[in-house]
Amino acid sequence: MTTSPRSRIPPVGRITRADLTALGVPAATVRSWSHRRLLGRVGGTERYPEYDAAQALALVEAWQARRKSA
């Protein structure tokens, strides 16, 4: 039995793009953070990358604060 990457739960301390979009962050923003190396990949695959949860959540908090002040 195999599971698709989409149904796979990442290890503790990692977060996926789908998790970040569930928090309200557009997928394009996540890709931008990754491309600008603000958010480093720590695993997963090319199509389903996994990011460091602490680093990602810090970016989400800053992103949400900028949106509230705008």
Phi, psi and omega in degrees: 000128179244153177244145178284155179302330181292329182268357182281138177267126182290157177299162179301137179091000178239155181220148182257169177299322179298321178296319181291322178291330175294336177276359177103359180277126178299144180302324179296325178293318178298315178298321179296315178301317180294315181297321180276004178063027172278337182231110183269137176288140177239003179168199182081203179241176178300319181280327182236073183289155174242140183240160175294123186297317182297316179296316181295316182292329175295319177294321179297316179299316179294320179297316179295321180295319177295322180292323180290325183278347182278000000 
